[in-house]
Amino acid sequence: MAQGRKGKLNYRCPRCMMREIDMDMLYDKDKDEYYCLRCSFVGNEKEVKRLNTQFRDKYRDRVIRITEF
């Protein structure tokens, strides 16, 4: 999805990413939180970053070929 140039940086919804759906979150200035239109996830920037980091850790070794167990 394209990133707009207005407003704060758009984050991907962590709940949708876990289900392999690429969905941008929208930012609400009044409440200072991000929300997803698809799955109704709501969270502040710290929570969204924490869950996105957790997602990256899950798929960290995806491109490494593992030959020994």
CORQUIBEL-V83714 format. One record per residue. SS is DSSP state (hx for helix, st for strand, lp for the rest). NEAR is the number of other C-alpha atoms within 10 Angstrom. D_LAST is the distance of its C-alpha to the last C-alpha in whole Angstrom. Layout:
<<SS | NEAR | D_LAST> <SS | NEAR | D_LAST>>
This chain:
<<lp | 7 | 37> <lp | 6 | 40> <lp | 9 | 41> <lp | 9 | 44> <lp | 8 | 46> <lp | 7 | 48> <lp | 9 | 47> <lp | 11 | 44> <lp | 12 | 40> <lp | 17 | 39> <lp | 19 | 36> <st | 21 | 33> <lp | 28 | 34> <hx | 25 | 30> <hx | 20 | 31> <hx | 18 | 32> <hx | 15 | 29> <hx | 14 | 26> <lp | 8 | 28> <lp | 9 | 27> <lp | 13 | 31> <lp | 14 | 32> <lp | 19 | 35> <st | 21 | 37> <lp | 24 | 39> <st | 19 | 42> <st | 21 | 44> <st | 12 | 47> <lp | 10 | 49> <lp | 6 | 51> <lp | 8 | 48> <lp | 10 | 46> <st | 17 | 43> <st | 22 | 41> <st | 20 | 41> <lp | 20 | 39> <lp | 12 | 42> <lp | 13 | 39> <lp | 11 | 38> <lp | 12 | 40> <lp | 15 | 38> <st | 17 | 40> <st | 17 | 39> <lp | 14 | 40> <hx | 13 | 38> <hx | 10 | 36> <hx | 14 | 34> <hx | 22 | 34> <hx | 16 | 32> <hx | 11 | 30> <hx | 16 | 29> <hx | 19 | 28> <hx | 12 | 26> <hx | 14 | 24> <hx | 15 | 23> <hx | 10 | 22> <hx | 11 | 20> <hx | 11 | 18> <lp | 9 | 18> <lp | 10 | 17> <lp | 10 | 14> <lp | 9 | 15> <lp | 7 | 16> <lp | 7 | 13> <lp | 7 | 11> <lp | 8 | 8> <lp | 5 | 7> <lp | 4 | 4> <lp | 3 | 0>>
